[in-house]
Amino acid sequence: MERAIARGIYADLLDDMQDIGYLEPTLADYYLLKMKGLGWEVTVDTFAGSWPRTEGERARKERQEAITLSVTIQPSKVTQWLHKFVEGDTSFSFTGSRPSEYFDPGW
């Protein structure tokens, strides 16, 4: 169940990131708080490997650039144990790339 919730959060964040062209810090903070509210550990860089992460690096549609989102989530202890038994790992990891949908207004 927690994996499905984590996958939903990942999909929502990937859609948002695709629309704005980068992982905006307040957007990242919003999703981190959402994950903390579920009791998940988010002490390490949950978004390590995601790009772009600043407005200056923003991916643009007119340049046919893509965004990449990587999310690693440490779920509750019970789910970690079950996931380790089934998958051999205690965390959920999702990674994907999509073309940016952000158009530079000055283009």
PEZI-V884073 format. One record per pair of residues at least 4 apart in sequence whose ideal C-beta (glycine too) atoms are under 6 Angstrom apart, sorted by the first residue. I is the first residue (numbers start at 0). J is the second residue. D is the distance in Angstrom with one decimal. If there is no record, write none. Layout:
BEGIN
I;J;D, I;J;D
END
This chain:
BEGIN
1;74;4.5, 1;78;4.5, 2;91;5.7, 5;72;4.9, 5;91;4.6, 9;70;5.0, 9;93;4.2, 12;30;5.3, 13;68;4.9, 15;26;5.8, 16;22;5.5, 16;66;5.2, 16;68;5.6, 17;66;5.8, 17;97;4.9, 17;100;5.2, 18;100;5.4, 19;23;5.7, 19;101;5.8, 20;57;4.1, 20;58;4.6, 20;99;4.7, 20;101;3.2, 21;51;4.2, 21;57;4.6, 22;27;5.5, 22;49;5.1, 22;52;4.8, 31;41;5.1, 34;39;4.6, 34;41;5.1, 35;41;5.6, 38;75;5.4, 39;72;5.6, 39;73;5.9, 39;74;5.5, 40;73;3.7, 41;45;5.0, 48;69;3.4, 49;68;5.0, 49;69;5.1, 50;67;4.9, 51;56;3.5, 51;57;5.9, 51;58;5.7, 58;64;3.8, 58;66;5.0, 58;99;3.7, 59;64;5.5, 59;99;5.9, 59;101;5.8, 59;103;5.2, 60;99;5.2, 60;100;5.7, 60;101;6.0, 60;102;5.2, 61;106;5.1, 64;99;5.3, 65;96;4.9, 65;98;5.2, 66;99;5.4, 67;96;4.5, 69;94;4.4, 70;93;5.0, 71;90;5.4, 71;92;4.9, 72;91;4.5, 73;90;5.2, 74;78;3.9, 74;79;5.8, 78;82;5.9, 79;89;4.1, 82;86;5.2, 83;89;5.0
END
